[in-house]
Amino acid sequence: MKKRLLIIAFGVAVVTYLTITSYPIQMGWWMFKDFVNPKLTEQTESAFRKKSSAYLLRKLKSKVYAQVDIAEFILRERKENRAIPILIELTKSKNKTIRSGAIQSLGFWQDEKAIDALNQIVRIGQSQGSDYLNALYALSQAHHDPIYPEILNMAKNGSHTSWVVELLEHFPEKPETLPALKKIAEQDPESYVRDKARKAIEKIQASGGKSSASVTFR
């Protein structure tokens, strides 16, 4: 009997350890619970809103991205700047989903340290892959003017044009934005990118974007 109890206890300890230390297991368990209960995310957010900021700061280190995302959003609503150093640390996470989420969220904080961390990723360059693009996107959401030449350079070189369209949309007041979008709309080899650029142009013009340029298609 004691041997059986020891085996059960050992099994529970192993499962608990793996659950705590393994991103795939944590994420898999969350996805299963979300499948069983479609309101899980909504219920989690409701529960998190009743928690202290100290609790939410700990949840930023969760291995379940959905929990990290909810905690970050609520902390940002509360203007809890203690979250920023944790998010900056998460930009170095080995888990791509967690890392990407942290990078993108930093752009919403309008904080000097957050902007500096994003600029550092951009300075490393395109060798960073999706991290570089996510950092550019976050900085464009923050309307960080110094990255605008980088976006125009990408448009000129025809690199990552689907991303470039979205980045340019954040700078409708710049005189170079609409001409750059027009070039993509007319010359990009991918039809879905051309359509995306046309819609971006229409959106800017319909919203009365402050860009002084005008666009007519051939």
Rosetta silent file (secondary structure, phi, psi, omega in degrees, C-alpha in Angstrom):
SEQUENCE: MKKRLLIIAFGVAVVTYLTITSYPIQMGWWMFKDFVNPKLTEQTESAFRKKSSAYLLRKLKSKVYAQVDIAEFILRERKENRAIPILIELTKSKNKTIRSGAIQSLGFWQDEKAIDALNQIVRIGQSQGSDYLNALYALSQAHHDPIYPEILNMAKNGSHTSWVVELLEHFPEKPETLPALKKIAEQDPESYVRDKARKAIEKIQASGGKSSASVTFR
SCORE:     score description
SCORE:     0.000 S_00000001
   1 L     0.000  -45.525  178.989    0.000    0.000    0.000 S_00000001
   2 H   -63.530  -38.971  179.881    2.796    2.373    0.939 S_00000001
   3 H   -62.685  -41.616  179.565    4.647    1.472   -2.252 S_00000001
   4 H   -63.720  -42.788  178.518    1.547    2.236   -4.304 S_00000001
   5 H   -63.634  -38.114  178.373    1.108    5.586   -2.577 S_00000001
   6 H   -64.633  -40.657  179.396    4.767    6.417   -3.197 S_00000001
   7 H   -64.083  -43.696  178.951    4.385    5.598   -6.893 S_00000001
   8 H   -63.031  -44.543 -179.775    1.270    7.795   -7.139 S_00000001
   9 H   -62.482  -40.912  178.718    2.984   10.626   -5.282 S_00000001
  10 H   -63.873  -42.900  179.313    6.018   10.342   -7.558 S_00000001
  11 H   -61.551  -44.025  177.671    3.786   10.395  -10.633 S_00000001
  12 H   -61.487  -42.190  179.816    1.965   13.479   -9.405 S_00000001
  13 H   -63.017  -41.743  179.496    5.286   15.193   -8.669 S_00000001
  14 H   -64.498  -46.882  179.477    6.614   14.422  -12.167 S_00000001
  15 H   -61.177  -43.218  178.685    3.460   15.689  -13.863 S_00000001
  16 H   -60.998  -44.355  179.434    3.494   18.819  -11.705 S_00000001
  17 H   -61.304  -46.979 -179.637    7.151   19.466  -12.551 S_00000001
  18 H   -65.103  -37.994  179.414    6.592   19.022  -16.273 S_00000001
  19 H   -63.284  -37.935 -178.775    3.489   21.202  -16.158 S_00000001
  20 H   -74.754  -37.012 -170.390    5.435   23.976  -14.488 S_00000001
  21 H   -99.206  -11.884 -173.333    8.544   23.765  -16.653 S_00000001
  22 L  -109.049  118.466  175.595    7.225   22.811  -20.089 S_00000001
  23 H   -60.010  -48.027 -177.774    5.723   25.382  -22.456 S_00000001
  24 H   -59.070  -42.172 -179.283    4.168   22.735  -24.734 S_00000001
  25 H   -66.653  -44.827  177.921    2.439   20.951  -21.865 S_00000001
  26 H   -58.654  -48.351 -178.518    1.175   24.196  -20.353 S_00000001
  27 H   -65.942  -40.637  179.657   -0.096   25.438  -23.690 S_00000001
  28 H   -62.701  -41.653  178.702   -1.592   22.067  -24.564 S_00000001
  29 H   -64.602  -42.129  178.239   -3.442   21.911  -21.250 S_00000001
  30 H   -62.968  -44.470 -179.308   -4.761   25.471  -21.727 S_00000001
  31 H   -63.038  -37.617  177.972   -5.924   24.702  -25.275 S_00000001
  32 H   -64.579  -46.328  179.907   -7.705   21.586  -24.046 S_00000001
  33 H   -64.111  -36.385  179.144   -9.478   23.534  -21.286 S_00000001
  34 H   -67.589  -34.791  177.870  -10.341   26.287  -23.785 S_00000001
  35 H   -67.539  -42.705 -179.950  -11.836   23.687  -26.131 S_00000001
  36 H   -69.710  -36.714 -177.572  -13.935   22.213  -23.321 S_00000001
  37 L  -126.708   93.382 -177.170  -14.923   25.656  -22.038 S_00000001
  38 L   -59.791  -17.724 -179.247  -15.152   28.298  -24.842 S_00000001
  39 L   -93.950   12.288 -174.963  -15.620   31.020  -22.207 S_00000001
  40 H   -58.710  -46.573 -178.456  -12.303   30.236  -20.502 S_00000001
  41 H   -62.703  -45.040  178.609  -10.516   33.368  -21.731 S_00000001
  42 H   -60.903  -43.175  179.800  -13.431   35.603  -20.768 S_00000001
  43 H   -67.114  -37.871  178.846  -13.657   33.972  -17.340 S_00000001
  44 H   -64.678  -44.036  178.784   -9.901   34.255  -16.840 S_00000001
  45 H   -61.494  -43.090  179.604   -9.966   37.974  -17.655 S_00000001
  46 H   -60.914  -40.967  179.917  -12.869   38.499  -15.253 S_00000001
  47 H   -69.546  -41.035 -178.748  -10.965   36.666  -12.513 S_00000001
  48 H   -63.826  -34.112 -178.458   -7.702   38.507  -13.229 S_00000001
  49 L   -64.838  -20.720  179.155   -9.430   41.893  -12.941 S_00000001
  50 L   -89.396   -5.503 -175.821  -10.186   41.088   -9.318 S_00000001
  51 L   -90.673  161.073  177.908   -6.549   40.289   -8.594 S_00000001
  52 L   -73.845  161.508  176.858   -3.838   42.583   -7.305 S_00000001
  53 H   -63.292  -34.500  178.624   -1.196   44.031   -9.583 S_00000001
  54 H   -60.495  -40.789  177.439    1.396   41.944   -7.736 S_00000001
  55 H   -63.652  -45.501 -178.437   -0.504   38.784   -8.755 S_00000001
  56 H   -66.270  -34.877  176.849   -0.723   39.927  -12.386 S_00000001
  57 H   -63.126  -37.244  176.108    2.980   40.756  -12.464 S_00000001
  58 H   -67.161  -36.616 -179.093    3.678   37.152  -11.456 S_00000001
  59 H   -68.350  -20.741  175.534    1.308   35.952  -14.193 S_00000001
  60 L   -60.951  -21.975 -179.823    3.412   37.783  -16.778 S_00000001
  61 L   -95.652   10.163  177.525    5.906   34.968  -16.223 S_00000001
  62 L   -63.530  152.760  177.017    3.285   32.296  -16.940 S_00000001
  63 L   -91.239    5.130  176.219    4.098   29.700  -19.577 S_00000001
  64 L  -106.651  113.525 -173.806    0.589   30.082  -21.028 S_00000001
  65 H   -58.231  -38.076 -178.243    0.554   32.948  -23.529 S_00000001
  66 H   -59.241  -38.778  178.395   -3.173   33.624  -23.081 S_00000001
  67 H   -69.622  -40.070  177.317   -2.607   34.334  -19.387 S_00000001
  68 H   -60.512  -45.589 -177.671    0.392   36.549  -20.143 S_00000001
  69 H   -62.113  -44.839 -179.919   -1.649   38.482  -22.702 S_00000001
  70 H   -66.029  -44.552 -179.665   -4.576   39.052  -20.321 S_00000001
  71 H   -62.119  -43.192 -179.597   -2.302   40.050  -17.439 S_00000001
  72 H   -62.284  -43.365 -177.884   -0.349   42.496  -19.644 S_00000001
  73 H   -62.128  -45.174 -178.993   -3.544   44.125  -20.932 S_00000001
  74 H   -68.336  -40.638  178.290   -4.964   44.690  -17.445 S_00000001
  75 H   -63.230  -36.481  178.409   -1.636   45.963  -16.097 S_00000001
  76 H   -67.972  -39.880  175.459   -1.441   48.408  -18.999 S_00000001
  77 H   -59.166  -36.685 -179.580   -4.952   49.631  -18.213 S_00000001
  78 L   -82.905   -2.252 -177.719   -3.785   50.217  -14.659 S_00000001
  79 L    55.977   42.097 -178.465   -0.655   52.003  -15.935 S_00000001
  80 L   -88.801   90.597 -173.664    1.406   49.604  -13.837 S_00000001
  81 L   -68.890   -9.390  175.656    4.902   50.400  -15.110 S_00000001
  82 L   -65.675  -13.909  178.532    6.450   47.631  -13.034 S_00000001
  83 H   -74.014  -26.347 -171.469    5.379   45.365  -15.899 S_00000001
  84 H   -61.360  -49.078  178.399    7.797   46.946  -18.362 S_00000001
  85 H   -59.309  -34.312  178.463   11.080   45.391  -17.097 S_00000001
  86 H   -67.789  -44.022  178.928    9.382   41.969  -17.074 S_00000001
  87 H   -63.252  -39.391  178.400    8.114   42.436  -20.638 S_00000001
  88 H   -62.169  -40.211  177.638   11.572   43.548  -21.758 S_00000001
  89 H   -65.493  -35.883  179.775   13.004   40.373  -20.249 S_00000001
  90 H   -68.526  -19.626  176.743   10.336   38.330  -22.053 S_00000001
  91 L   -66.949  -10.026  178.122   11.566   39.714  -25.405 S_00000001
  92 L  -105.552    6.389 -178.272   14.515   37.333  -24.866 S_00000001
  93 L   -60.293  148.051  176.430   12.320   34.303  -24.147 S_00000001
  94 L   -76.999  -16.969  178.112   13.114   31.069  -25.987 S_00000001
  95 L   -85.759  117.538 -173.777    9.392   30.644  -26.606 S_00000001
  96 H   -61.900  -39.570 -178.425    8.571   32.453  -29.846 S_00000001
  97 H   -64.436  -46.956  178.288    4.926   33.117  -28.979 S_00000001
  98 H   -62.180  -44.563 -178.247    5.779   34.654  -25.605 S_00000001
  99 H   -62.109  -47.216 -178.765    8.653   36.635  -27.155 S_00000001
 100 H   -63.700  -41.525  179.318    6.558   38.000  -30.016 S_00000001
 101 H   -62.930  -40.787  179.322    3.724   38.964  -27.696 S_00000001
 102 H   -65.081  -42.814 -179.933    6.077   40.832  -25.381 S_00000001
 103 H   -61.848  -48.354 -178.059    7.679   42.724  -28.259 S_00000001
 104 H   -65.195  -37.397 -176.995    4.347   43.775  -29.738 S_00000001
 105 H   -69.425  -29.087 -178.207    2.878   44.795  -26.387 S_00000001
 106 H   -60.497  -27.933 -179.395    5.786   47.123  -25.554 S_00000001
 107 L   -67.293  -19.097 -178.518    4.662   49.474  -28.311 S_00000001
 108 L   -84.983  -14.217 -169.601    1.462   50.256  -26.427 S_00000001
 109 L   -81.664  -20.065 -179.510    3.148   51.442  -23.244 S_00000001
 110 L    53.668   45.966 -177.453    4.510   54.789  -24.515 S_00000001
 111 L  -122.203  141.087 -175.657    7.452   54.358  -22.174 S_00000001
 112 H   -61.528  -40.998 -179.606   11.054   55.363  -22.850 S_00000001
 113 H   -67.167  -37.531  177.849   12.507   52.063  -21.621 S_00000001
 114 H   -64.966  -44.373  179.243   10.052   50.098  -23.746 S_00000001
 115 H   -63.248  -41.534  179.079   10.910   52.158  -26.835 S_00000001
 116 H   -61.464  -40.956  179.802   14.646   51.722  -26.166 S_00000001
 117 H   -64.601  -40.550  178.574   14.228   47.940  -25.945 S_00000001
 118 H   -67.993  -41.156  177.875   12.347   47.870  -29.255 S_00000001
 119 H   -61.438  -35.729  179.744   14.926   50.101  -30.931 S_00000001
 120 H   -63.681  -40.097  177.590   17.656   47.736  -29.791 S_00000001
 121 H   -64.360  -42.981 -179.897   15.925   44.838  -31.558 S_00000001
 122 H   -64.198  -39.151 -178.423   15.556   46.925  -34.732 S_00000001
 123 H   -63.602  -31.908  178.497   19.225   47.954  -34.618 S_00000001
 124 H   -63.982  -32.940  171.476   20.295   44.305  -34.642 S_00000001
 125 L   102.569 -173.509 -172.234   18.551   44.113  -38.004 S_00000001
 126 H   -69.513  -10.461  175.564   16.627   41.691  -40.159 S_00000001
 127 H   -62.981  -18.528  178.043   18.736   38.760  -38.996 S_00000001
 128 H   -76.861   -7.409  177.210   16.330   38.767  -36.044 S_00000001
 129 L    62.758 -126.950 -175.654   13.563   37.660  -38.408 S_00000001
 130 H   -64.196  -26.915  177.607   10.079   37.996  -36.949 S_00000001
 131 H   -62.722  -41.890  178.474   11.447   39.789  -33.859 S_00000001
 132 H   -60.934  -46.852 -179.027   12.692   42.599  -36.111 S_00000001
 133 H   -67.287  -40.633  178.074    9.322   42.885  -37.849 S_00000001
 134 H   -63.982  -38.605  178.730    7.387   42.732  -34.588 S_00000001
 135 H   -66.390  -41.571  176.666    9.588   45.469  -33.115 S_00000001
 136 H   -61.121  -42.100 -179.254    9.028   47.669  -36.173 S_00000001
 137 H   -64.243  -43.444  179.802    5.294   47.089  -35.887 S_00000001
 138 H   -62.534  -41.654  179.849    5.290   47.945  -32.184 S_00000001
 139 H   -68.878  -34.417  177.778    7.267   51.134  -32.819 S_00000001
 140 H   -69.776  -35.881  175.287    4.949   52.135  -35.662 S_00000001
 141 H   -62.767  -34.372  178.066    1.962   51.639  -33.351 S_00000001
 142 L   -80.592    0.057 -178.265    3.714   53.967  -30.923 S_00000001
 143 L    53.002   50.630 -178.578    4.147   56.365  -33.855 S_00000001
 144 L   -87.091   98.174 -172.847    7.888   56.458  -33.246 S_00000001
 145 H   -52.114  -38.787 -176.194    9.091   58.752  -36.032 S_00000001
 146 H   -58.661  -19.187  179.848   12.759   57.641  -36.120 S_00000001
 147 H   -88.387   -6.192 -175.851   11.811   54.265  -37.607 S_00000001
 148 H   -59.560  -43.691  177.025    9.941   55.785  -40.571 S_00000001
 149 H   -58.714  -34.180  177.788   13.024   55.891  -42.862 S_00000001
 150 H   -63.674  -40.090  179.521   13.561   52.188  -42.125 S_00000001
 151 H   -67.153  -43.467  178.558   10.004   51.452  -43.275 S_00000001
 152 H   -62.806  -36.731  178.781   10.456   53.508  -46.453 S_00000001
 153 H   -64.657  -39.963  176.747   13.693   51.666  -47.169 S_00000001
 154 H   -64.288  -40.522  178.637   11.878   48.337  -46.899 S_00000001
 155 H   -63.099  -41.656 -179.929    9.180   49.645  -49.255 S_00000001
 156 H   -63.841  -39.931 -177.985   11.842   50.762  -51.715 S_00000001
 157 H   -82.945   -9.005  179.912   13.600   47.391  -51.611 S_00000001
 158 L    71.329   28.003 -178.939   10.357   45.455  -51.887 S_00000001
 159 L  -102.074  137.937  177.293   11.036   43.455  -48.737 S_00000001
 160 L    50.559   45.959 -171.586    8.289   42.220  -46.404 S_00000001
 161 H   -63.560  -30.555  177.679    5.785   44.335  -48.335 S_00000001
 162 H   -62.754  -41.683  175.454    2.735   42.867  -46.601 S_00000001
 163 H   -66.730  -42.714 -176.064    4.179   44.093  -43.306 S_00000001
 164 H   -58.127  -39.477  178.359    5.257   47.394  -44.847 S_00000001
 165 H   -56.160  -47.341 -179.393    1.668   48.187  -45.836 S_00000001
 166 H   -67.081  -36.991  179.149    0.564   47.885  -42.212 S_00000001
 167 H   -65.391  -43.531 -179.232    3.553   49.867  -40.971 S_00000001
 168 H   -64.804  -31.370  179.600    2.902   52.706  -43.394 S_00000001
 169 H   -59.797  -23.627 -179.993   -0.735   52.893  -42.301 S_00000001
 170 L   -80.545   -4.824 -179.759    0.468   54.159  -38.938 S_00000001
 171 L  -127.981   57.576 -176.061    2.014   57.205  -40.624 S_00000001
 172 L   -66.464  -21.303 -175.727   -0.810   58.602  -42.801 S_00000001
 173 L   -82.249  -12.548 -178.576    0.395   62.189  -42.302 S_00000001
 174 L   -76.195  132.852 -177.514    3.784   61.567  -43.909 S_00000001
 175 L   -63.728  -21.662 -178.304    3.933   62.840  -47.521 S_00000001
 176 L   -85.694  -10.922 -172.824    5.854   59.736  -48.630 S_00000001
 177 H   -64.960  -53.770 -177.177    3.288   57.250  -47.299 S_00000001
 178 H   -64.040  -43.741  175.700    0.692   57.284  -50.076 S_00000001
 179 H   -59.947  -37.631  178.635    3.238   57.204  -52.945 S_00000001
 180 H   -65.424  -41.586  177.580    4.996   54.265  -51.264 S_00000001
 181 H   -66.483  -37.084  178.993    1.675   52.433  -50.909 S_00000001
 182 H   -62.404  -41.924  179.069    0.815   53.230  -54.534 S_00000001
 183 H   -60.217  -43.537  178.972    4.070   51.641  -55.705 S_00000001
 184 H   -65.399  -42.798 -177.945    3.251   48.474  -53.761 S_00000001
 185 H   -62.625  -28.062 -176.538   -0.346   48.488  -55.036 S_00000001
 186 H  -100.146  -24.930 -169.626    0.846   48.651  -58.648 S_00000001
 187 H  -119.464  -14.858 -176.576    4.089   46.678  -58.649 S_00000001
 188 L   -64.007  138.400 -177.956    4.099   44.027  -55.936 S_00000001
 189 L   -69.124  -20.520 -178.134    4.179   40.504  -57.427 S_00000001
 190 L   -94.880  124.392 -176.598    1.623   39.188  -54.937 S_00000001
 191 H   -63.679  -36.230 -178.328   -1.992   40.066  -55.728 S_00000001
 192 H   -68.345  -30.041  176.867   -3.089   39.918  -52.080 S_00000001
 193 H   -71.885  -41.107  177.306   -0.387   42.456  -51.172 S_00000001
 194 H   -59.980  -44.756  178.365   -1.479   44.753  -54.009 S_00000001
 195 H   -62.515  -40.540 -179.755   -5.081   44.526  -52.764 S_00000001
 196 H   -62.253  -41.941  179.722   -3.934   45.182  -49.216 S_00000001
 197 H   -66.777  -40.809  178.408   -2.056   48.314  -50.309 S_00000001
 198 H   -61.710  -42.951  178.872   -5.064   49.610  -52.263 S_00000001
 199 H   -64.741  -36.476  178.310   -7.303   49.139  -49.225 S_00000001
 200 H   -64.885  -41.085  177.911   -4.755   50.957  -47.064 S_00000001
 201 H   -62.266  -47.379  179.939   -4.752   53.877  -49.500 S_00000001
 202 H   -60.706  -39.887 -179.719   -8.551   53.993  -49.532 S_00000001
 203 H   -63.958  -44.731 -179.787   -8.631   53.854  -45.739 S_00000001
 204 H   -64.672  -45.096 -178.621   -6.174   56.737  -45.374 S_00000001
 205 H   -67.801  -37.682 -179.446   -7.957   58.876  -47.946 S_00000001
 206 H   -69.917  -31.181 -178.534  -11.412   58.114  -46.512 S_00000001
 207 L   -86.734    3.323  179.798  -10.322   58.975  -42.984 S_00000001
 208 L    69.254   39.131  177.992   -8.918   62.294  -44.124 S_00000001
 209 L   -51.539  146.659 -173.722   -5.315   61.314  -43.476 S_00000001
 210 L   -80.251    1.856  179.151   -3.081   64.331  -43.176 S_00000001
 211 L   -59.536  135.817 -177.860   -0.719   63.161  -45.898 S_00000001
 212 L   -83.843   -7.442 -179.226   -0.263   65.912  -48.426 S_00000001
 213 L   -82.290  155.833  174.561    0.213   63.414  -51.266 S_00000001
 214 L  -126.034  153.372 -174.996   -2.576   62.314  -53.557 S_00000001
 215 L  -130.594  129.792  169.452   -2.921   59.013  -55.382 S_00000001
 216 L  -130.569  139.015 -177.920   -4.566   58.048  -58.645 S_00000001
 217 L   -92.781  149.012  177.924   -4.110   54.606  -60.183 S_00000001
 218 L   -69.899    0.000    0.000   -3.259   53.954  -63.783 S_00000001
